[in-house]
Amino acid sequence: INAEYGGASIEINFMFFTRVIPKKARGIFNKPKKLTKTEVRCFWWEKVQMGPPDPILGVTEAYNRDPNSRKINLGVGAYRDDSGQPFVLSSVRQAEKRIYEGKVNHEYAGILGIPDFVKNSQKLLFGADNEVLKSNRVVSAQTISGTGALRVGADFCHRFLFNKKDFYMPDPTWANHIPIFKDAGFTPKKYSYYNPETIGLDFEVLQSILSILPERSNILFHVCAHNPTGIDPKKEEWDQLSQVCKDRNHLVFFDSAYQGFATGDTKRDVYPVLKFIEDGHNPIVCQSYAKNFGLYGERVGAIHIVTENTKKKEEAESQLKILIRPMYSNPPVFGARIVSTILSDPELTSLWQTEVADMANRIIDMRKALVENLKEAGSRKNWSHITDQIGMFCYSGLTPDQVESLAKKFSIYLVKSGRISMAGVTSSNVQYLANAIHEVTKDTDRFQ
């Protein structure tokens, strides 16, 4: 034990503590005062301060407190059926039944997850005949949903990339992107994406910014159904972005959280990934099964790192294992078994594709219904951005004051940015919602 006595440091070896210690020095080894139950010797967490509240959680809490029978929650980021209830896919139920009847064990998965799940995830994302799979140059691992994939990918990038400083992401982006990359050691920076004047994509500025960023910059893209705006580049715009990134030798990092859920077409929804690979990019792609399989609480996802060749794939795979092992050791198996069971069976795959298309189409139908009901309510404003956008979320263009009025006057709750979760809109509440939006926007020049 190291101690200090009379201004000098002394060292006591407890193996020889039985030796006589001078009375003058014994004070430093006196037993500490015995404290009462209410006394605290040391405030270990005195530097811990209250963190800011989660804005979406606050919306839900306000909704839950509201006694109005017509209240609507447009903040939740999970699919709801037309009755406003959580939806479990029939394909998922059948897969669960098969897993139960198969009497599988509960052994650990490997560090990279369940092999069949990983292979099926590759095929769903890239297509079974994609050159990157045939040439065996994709490193893949099962992760703890899309969030886990992003964190693993961010840590991997910071450990091995040439540029360890900045990571560029769209403005706005999913709120969790920022702390994920910050905690991994990067400085998150934003590039122009959303134009509030047009409530659309600021493509020319976006393209210009990517073309002047330093070479070998790190760029994050949403594959489809951009969260929170619902605004995606068109195919020809993705083509141009691919060329810009290739010319500048940027690292491309894709977040794919809505494959199939955006348009109902699983291949169409991942066009950017396929196009960038076709153009010679070696991207990182993070994949989530929360929305498209409805497996929110099962935390099922994957990360895919496209490398130059098989040798580099093997090297990257070895390092990915080293990274994951102390992080969470290996991923949970039940949700991954559900996905793998579905994607391994042509009949279940076909059923799932029908169901994910049904979910996507319900969202699309609610967008159309909202615009139609706004017109019927008397609004003469241009609401075309609602149907131009895609996926679960809609950037409505509503101001914070208008959002507050919706809550106070009509018990309709959404985040201050005006983002609407279209999953909360149903055939039974869309007219009430449209009338309310008209009431809070009719005296403004916005949306002309």
C-alpha positions as CSV (number, residue, x, y, z in Angstrom):
1,I,0.0,0.0,0.0
2,N,1.3,3.5,-0.8
3,A,0.7,6.2,1.7
4,E,2.1,9.6,2.7
5,Y,3.5,10.6,6.1
6,G,5.3,13.7,7.0
7,G,5.6,14.8,3.4
8,A,7.4,11.7,2.3
9,S,6.0,8.7,0.5
10,I,6.2,5.4,2.3
11,E,5.4,1.9,1.1
12,I,4.0,-0.9,3.3
13,N,4.3,-4.5,2.3
14,F,1.4,-6.3,3.9
15,M,3.4,-9.5,4.0
16,F,5.5,-7.9,6.7
17,F,2.8,-5.8,8.3
18,T,3.3,-7.6,11.6
19,R,6.5,-5.5,12.1
20,V,6.3,-2.8,14.7
21,I,5.2,0.6,13.3
22,P,6.2,3.7,15.3
23,K,3.4,5.2,17.3
24,K,3.8,8.5,15.5
25,A,3.0,6.8,12.2
26,R,0.1,4.6,13.3
27,G,-2.5,7.4,12.8
28,I,-2.4,6.9,9.0
29,F,-3.5,3.3,9.5
30,N,-6.3,3.9,12.0
31,K,-9.6,2.3,11.1
32,P,-12.0,4.7,9.4
33,K,-14.9,6.1,11.3
34,K,-17.9,3.9,11.3
35,L,-20.7,5.7,9.4
36,T,-24.4,5.6,10.0
37,K,-26.8,4.3,7.4
38,T,-27.6,7.8,6.2
39,E,-24.0,9.0,5.9
40,V,-21.9,8.7,2.7
41,R,-18.1,8.4,2.7
42,C,-17.5,9.3,-0.9
43,F,-19.8,10.6,-3.7
44,W,-18.6,8.4,-6.5
45,W,-21.0,9.8,-9.1
46,E,-20.8,13.4,-8.1
47,K,-20.0,14.4,-11.7
48,V,-23.0,12.7,-13.2
49,Q,-25.6,15.2,-14.2
50,M,-29.1,14.8,-15.5
51,G,-29.2,14.2,-19.2
52,P,-31.7,15.8,-21.6
53,P,-35.0,14.1,-22.1
54,D,-35.7,12.0,-25.2
55,P,-38.0,14.2,-27.4
56,I,-39.9,11.2,-28.8
57,L,-40.4,9.7,-25.4
58,G,-41.8,13.0,-24.3
59,V,-44.3,13.0,-27.1
60,T,-45.5,9.5,-26.0
61,E,-45.7,10.5,-22.4
62,A,-47.9,13.6,-23.2
63,Y,-50.1,11.4,-25.4
64,N,-50.5,8.8,-22.6
65,R,-51.6,11.5,-20.1
66,D,-54.2,13.0,-22.5
67,P,-57.8,11.8,-21.7
68,N,-59.1,12.8,-25.1
69,S,-60.6,9.8,-26.9
70,R,-59.7,11.2,-30.3
71,K,-56.0,11.7,-29.4
72,I,-53.4,10.6,-32.0
73,N,-49.8,9.6,-31.5
74,L,-47.7,10.5,-34.6
75,G,-44.3,10.2,-32.8
76,V,-43.9,6.4,-32.5
77,G,-41.3,4.9,-34.9
78,A,-43.0,1.5,-35.3
79,Y,-45.5,0.2,-37.8
80,R,-49.2,0.0,-36.8
81,D,-52.0,-1.6,-38.7
82,D,-55.1,0.3,-39.7
83,S,-56.6,-0.2,-36.3
84,G,-53.6,1.5,-34.7
85,Q,-52.3,-1.8,-33.2
86,P,-48.8,-3.4,-33.4
87,F,-48.7,-5.9,-36.3
88,V,-47.1,-9.3,-36.3
89,L,-46.5,-10.8,-39.7
90,S,-48.1,-14.2,-40.5
91,S,-44.8,-15.3,-42.0
92,V,-43.2,-14.5,-38.6
93,R,-45.8,-16.5,-36.7
94,Q,-45.3,-19.5,-39.0
95,A,-41.5,-19.3,-38.6
96,E,-41.9,-19.1,-34.8
97,K,-44.1,-22.3,-34.9
98,R,-41.4,-24.2,-36.9
99,I,-38.7,-23.1,-34.6
100,Y,-40.7,-24.2,-31.6
101,E,-41.6,-27.6,-33.1
102,G,-38.0,-28.1,-34.2
103,K,-37.0,-28.1,-30.5
104,V,-33.8,-26.2,-31.1
105,N,-31.3,-25.6,-28.2
106,H,-30.2,-22.3,-26.8
107,E,-26.5,-22.6,-27.4
108,Y,-24.4,-19.6,-28.2
109,A,-24.1,-18.4,-31.8
110,G,-20.6,-17.8,-33.1
111,I,-19.1,-14.3,-32.8
112,L,-20.3,-13.5,-36.3
113,G,-23.8,-15.0,-35.6
114,I,-25.8,-17.8,-37.1
115,P,-24.2,-18.7,-40.5
116,D,-27.5,-19.4,-42.3
117,F,-28.9,-16.0,-41.2
118,V,-25.7,-14.2,-42.3
119,K,-25.9,-15.9,-45.8
120,N,-29.6,-15.2,-46.2
121,S,-29.0,-11.5,-45.2
122,Q,-26.3,-11.2,-47.9
123,K,-28.6,-12.6,-50.5
124,L,-31.5,-10.4,-49.6
125,L,-29.3,-7.3,-49.7
126,F,-27.0,-7.9,-52.6
127,G,-28.9,-10.6,-54.6
128,A,-27.7,-14.2,-54.8
129,D,-26.0,-13.7,-58.1
130,N,-24.1,-10.5,-57.2
131,E,-20.4,-10.6,-58.1
132,V,-19.3,-9.5,-54.6
133,L,-20.8,-12.7,-53.2
134,K,-19.6,-15.0,-56.0
135,S,-16.1,-13.7,-55.6
136,N,-16.3,-14.1,-51.8
137,R,-15.2,-10.7,-50.8
138,V,-17.9,-9.6,-48.4
139,V,-17.4,-9.8,-44.6
140,S,-20.7,-10.1,-42.8
141,A,-21.8,-10.5,-39.2
142,Q,-25.1,-10.7,-37.4
143,T,-25.5,-7.7,-35.1
144,I,-27.8,-6.3,-32.4
145,S,-30.2,-4.8,-34.9
146,G,-29.3,-1.8,-37.1
147,T,-28.1,0.2,-34.2
148,G,-25.6,-2.5,-33.3
149,A,-24.5,-2.8,-36.9
150,L,-23.9,1.0,-37.0
151,R,-21.8,0.9,-33.8
152,V,-19.7,-2.1,-34.9
153,G,-19.2,-0.4,-38.3
154,A,-18.3,2.9,-36.8
155,D,-15.8,1.3,-34.4
156,F,-14.3,-0.8,-37.2
157,C,-13.9,2.4,-39.3
158,H,-12.2,4.3,-36.6
159,R,-9.9,1.5,-35.9
160,F,-8.7,1.0,-39.5
161,L,-9.6,3.9,-41.7
162,F,-7.1,6.4,-43.1
163,N,-9.4,9.2,-42.1
164,K,-10.2,8.8,-38.4
165,K,-11.5,12.3,-37.8
166,D,-14.8,13.3,-39.5
167,F,-17.9,11.4,-40.6
168,Y,-20.3,13.2,-42.8
169,M,-24.1,12.5,-42.6
170,P,-27.2,14.2,-44.0
171,D,-28.8,17.2,-42.4
172,P,-31.1,16.1,-40.9
173,T,-30.3,12.5,-40.1
174,W,-31.6,9.8,-37.7
175,A,-30.8,11.3,-34.2
176,N,-28.9,8.2,-33.1
177,H,-26.3,8.4,-35.9
178,I,-24.6,11.4,-34.2
179,P,-23.9,9.8,-30.8
180,I,-23.0,6.5,-32.4
181,F,-20.2,7.9,-34.5
182,K,-19.2,10.4,-31.8
183,D,-18.8,7.7,-29.2
184,A,-16.8,5.7,-31.8
185,G,-14.3,8.5,-31.9
186,F,-15.4,10.5,-35.0
187,T,-16.5,14.1,-35.3
188,P,-20.0,13.9,-36.9
189,K,-20.4,16.6,-39.6
190,K,-23.4,17.3,-41.7
191,Y,-23.9,17.8,-45.4
192,S,-26.9,19.6,-46.9
193,Y,-29.8,17.3,-47.7
194,Y,-33.2,18.8,-46.9
195,N,-34.4,22.1,-48.4
196,P,-37.0,23.6,-46.0
197,E,-38.2,26.0,-48.7
198,T,-39.2,23.2,-51.1
199,I,-39.7,20.6,-48.4
200,G,-37.6,18.4,-50.7
201,L,-34.1,17.2,-51.5
202,D,-31.4,19.9,-51.8
203,F,-29.7,17.9,-54.5
204,E,-27.6,20.4,-56.3
205,V,-26.1,21.6,-53.0
206,L,-25.6,18.1,-51.8
207,Q,-23.8,17.0,-54.9
208,S,-21.6,20.2,-54.8
209,I,-20.6,19.6,-51.2
210,L,-19.6,16.0,-51.8
211,S,-17.5,17.1,-54.7
212,I,-15.5,19.6,-52.7
213,L,-15.0,17.5,-49.5
214,P,-11.4,16.3,-49.0
215,E,-10.6,13.1,-50.9
216,R,-11.2,9.9,-48.9
217,S,-13.9,11.5,-46.7
218,N,-16.3,9.2,-44.9
219,I,-19.9,9.6,-46.1
220,L,-23.1,8.1,-44.6
221,F,-26.1,7.6,-46.8
222,H,-29.6,6.3,-45.9
223,V,-30.4,3.6,-48.5
224,C,-34.1,4.3,-48.7
225,A,-37.0,5.9,-46.7
226,H,-34.8,8.6,-45.3
227,N,-35.4,9.1,-41.6
228,P,-36.7,11.6,-40.6
229,T,-37.7,13.3,-43.9
230,G,-39.0,10.5,-46.1
231,I,-37.1,12.2,-49.0
232,D,-34.9,10.0,-51.2
233,P,-32.8,10.8,-54.2
234,K,-34.2,9.6,-57.6
235,K,-32.3,6.8,-59.4
236,E,-30.5,9.3,-61.7
237,E,-29.5,11.3,-58.7
238,W,-28.1,8.3,-57.0
239,D,-26.1,7.6,-60.2
240,Q,-24.6,11.1,-60.0
241,L,-23.8,10.7,-56.3
242,S,-22.0,7.4,-56.9
243,Q,-19.8,9.1,-59.6
244,V,-19.0,12.0,-57.3
245,C,-18.0,9.7,-54.5
246,K,-15.9,7.6,-56.8
247,D,-14.1,10.6,-58.3
248,R,-13.3,11.8,-54.7
249,N,-12.5,8.3,-53.5
250,H,-14.9,8.7,-50.5
251,L,-15.7,5.8,-48.2
252,V,-19.4,5.0,-48.6
253,F,-21.3,3.8,-45.5
254,F,-24.9,2.8,-46.0
255,D,-27.7,2.5,-43.4
256,S,-30.4,0.2,-44.7
257,A,-33.3,0.1,-42.2
258,Y,-36.3,-0.1,-44.5
259,Q,-35.6,-2.6,-47.3
260,G,-39.0,-3.6,-48.7
261,F,-40.8,-1.2,-46.4
262,A,-40.3,1.9,-48.5
263,T,-41.8,0.9,-51.9
264,G,-42.8,-2.7,-51.2
265,D,-40.1,-3.9,-53.6
266,T,-37.0,-5.3,-51.8
267,K,-34.7,-5.0,-54.8
268,R,-35.9,-1.5,-55.8
269,D,-35.3,-0.3,-52.2
270,V,-31.6,-1.2,-52.3
271,Y,-30.9,0.3,-55.7
272,P,-28.2,2.7,-54.3
273,V,-26.3,-0.2,-52.8
274,L,-26.4,-2.2,-56.0
275,K,-25.5,0.8,-58.1
276,F,-22.6,1.9,-56.0
277,I,-21.1,-1.7,-56.1
278,E,-21.7,-1.8,-59.9
279,D,-19.7,1.4,-60.2
280,G,-16.8,-0.1,-58.3
281,H,-17.3,1.1,-54.7
282,N,-16.6,-1.2,-51.7
283,P,-19.2,0.1,-49.2
284,I,-20.1,-0.8,-45.7
285,V,-23.8,-1.6,-45.3
286,C,-25.7,-1.9,-42.1
287,Q,-29.0,-3.8,-42.2
288,S,-32.0,-3.9,-39.8
289,Y,-34.9,-6.3,-39.6
290,A,-36.9,-4.2,-37.2
291,K,-39.3,-2.5,-39.6
292,N,-39.5,-4.9,-42.6
293,F,-40.0,-8.0,-40.4
294,G,-41.7,-6.3,-37.5
295,L,-39.0,-7.7,-35.2
296,Y,-38.5,-4.5,-33.2
297,G,-37.8,-6.1,-29.8
298,E,-35.8,-9.1,-31.1
299,R,-32.9,-6.8,-32.2
300,V,-31.9,-8.5,-35.5
301,G,-29.5,-6.9,-37.9
302,A,-26.3,-7.4,-39.9
303,I,-23.2,-5.6,-41.1
304,H,-21.6,-6.2,-44.4
305,I,-18.2,-4.9,-45.4
306,V,-17.3,-5.2,-49.1
307,T,-13.6,-5.7,-49.6
308,E,-11.2,-5.8,-52.5
309,N,-10.6,-9.5,-52.6
310,T,-10.8,-12.8,-50.7
311,K,-7.5,-12.3,-48.8
312,K,-8.6,-8.8,-47.6
313,K,-12.0,-10.3,-46.7
314,E,-10.4,-12.9,-44.5
315,E,-8.2,-10.3,-42.8
316,A,-11.2,-8.0,-42.2
317,E,-13.2,-10.9,-40.8
318,S,-10.5,-11.7,-38.3
319,Q,-10.5,-8.1,-37.1
320,L,-14.3,-7.9,-37.0
321,K,-14.3,-10.9,-34.6
322,I,-11.7,-9.2,-32.4
323,L,-13.8,-6.1,-32.3
324,I,-17.1,-7.8,-31.5
325,R,-15.9,-10.3,-28.9
326,P,-15.4,-7.8,-26.0
327,M,-18.3,-5.7,-27.1
328,Y,-21.2,-8.3,-26.8
329,S,-19.4,-11.6,-27.5
330,N,-22.1,-13.0,-29.8
331,P,-25.6,-12.0,-30.9
332,P,-29.0,-13.3,-29.7
333,V,-30.4,-16.2,-31.7
334,F,-34.2,-16.2,-31.7
335,G,-35.0,-13.3,-34.0
336,A,-32.2,-14.3,-36.4
337,R,-33.7,-17.8,-36.5
338,I,-37.1,-16.3,-37.5
339,V,-35.5,-14.3,-40.3
340,S,-33.4,-17.2,-41.5
341,T,-36.4,-19.6,-41.4
342,I,-38.4,-17.3,-43.6
343,L,-35.7,-16.5,-46.1
344,S,-34.6,-20.1,-46.4
345,D,-38.1,-21.2,-47.5
346,P,-39.5,-20.0,-50.8
347,E,-43.1,-20.2,-49.7
348,L,-42.5,-18.2,-46.5
349,T,-40.3,-15.7,-48.4
350,S,-43.1,-15.1,-50.9
351,L,-45.6,-14.6,-48.0
352,W,-43.2,-12.2,-46.3
353,Q,-42.7,-10.2,-49.5
354,T,-46.5,-9.9,-49.8
355,E,-46.8,-8.7,-46.2
356,V,-44.0,-6.2,-46.4
357,A,-45.5,-4.8,-49.5
358,D,-48.9,-4.6,-47.8
359,M,-47.3,-2.6,-45.0
360,A,-45.6,-0.3,-47.4
361,N,-48.8,0.2,-49.4
362,R,-50.8,1.0,-46.4
363,I,-48.4,3.9,-45.6
364,I,-48.6,5.1,-49.2
365,D,-52.4,4.9,-49.1
366,M,-52.4,7.0,-45.9
367,R,-50.2,9.6,-47.5
368,K,-52.7,9.9,-50.4
369,A,-55.7,9.9,-48.0
370,L,-54.2,12.7,-45.9
371,V,-53.6,14.9,-48.9
372,E,-57.2,14.2,-50.2
373,N,-58.7,15.0,-46.8
374,L,-56.7,18.2,-46.5
375,K,-58.2,19.4,-49.8
376,E,-61.7,18.3,-48.7
377,A,-61.1,20.3,-45.4
378,G,-60.7,23.4,-47.6
379,S,-57.0,23.7,-47.7
380,R,-55.7,25.3,-50.9
381,K,-52.1,24.8,-50.0
382,N,-49.7,22.5,-51.8
383,W,-49.3,19.3,-49.9
384,S,-47.7,17.3,-52.7
385,H,-44.6,16.8,-50.6
386,I,-46.5,14.3,-48.4
387,T,-47.1,11.9,-51.4
388,D,-43.7,12.7,-52.9
389,Q,-42.0,11.4,-49.8
390,I,-41.6,7.6,-49.0
391,G,-41.5,5.3,-46.0
392,M,-42.6,5.6,-42.5
393,F,-41.9,9.2,-41.8
394,C,-43.2,12.4,-43.4
395,Y,-41.5,15.8,-43.0
396,S,-44.8,17.8,-42.9
397,G,-43.3,21.3,-42.9
398,L,-45.3,22.2,-39.8
399,T,-43.6,24.7,-37.6
400,P,-43.0,24.1,-33.8
401,D,-45.8,26.5,-33.0
402,Q,-48.2,24.6,-35.3
403,V,-47.1,21.4,-33.7
404,E,-47.8,22.8,-30.3
405,S,-51.3,24.0,-31.5
406,L,-52.1,20.5,-32.7
407,A,-51.3,19.1,-29.3
408,K,-53.1,21.7,-27.3
409,K,-56.3,22.1,-29.4
410,F,-56.7,18.6,-31.0
411,S,-54.6,16.2,-28.9
412,I,-52.5,15.3,-31.9
413,Y,-48.9,14.6,-30.8
414,L,-45.7,14.7,-33.0
415,V,-42.1,15.9,-32.6
416,K,-41.4,19.7,-32.8
417,S,-39.6,19.3,-36.2
418,G,-43.0,18.5,-37.7
419,R,-42.0,14.9,-38.5
420,I,-45.1,12.6,-38.7
421,S,-45.0,8.9,-38.3
422,M,-47.3,7.8,-41.0
423,A,-47.9,4.5,-39.2
424,G,-50.0,6.4,-36.7
425,V,-52.4,7.6,-39.4
426,T,-55.4,5.3,-40.0
427,S,-58.5,5.3,-42.1
428,S,-60.5,6.2,-39.0
429,N,-58.4,9.2,-37.9
430,V,-57.1,10.7,-41.2
431,Q,-60.0,13.0,-41.6
432,Y,-59.7,14.4,-38.1
433,L,-56.0,14.8,-38.6
434,A,-56.5,16.6,-41.9
435,N,-59.1,19.0,-40.4
436,A,-56.7,19.8,-37.5
437,I,-53.7,20.4,-39.8
438,H,-55.9,22.7,-41.9
439,E,-57.0,24.7,-38.9
440,V,-53.4,25.4,-37.7
441,T,-52.0,26.2,-41.2
442,K,-54.9,28.1,-42.9
443,D,-53.6,31.5,-41.8
444,T,-50.0,31.0,-42.9
445,D,-48.4,31.6,-46.3
446,R,-46.4,28.3,-46.0
447,F,-47.1,25.5,-48.6
448,Q,-48.3,28.0,-51.3
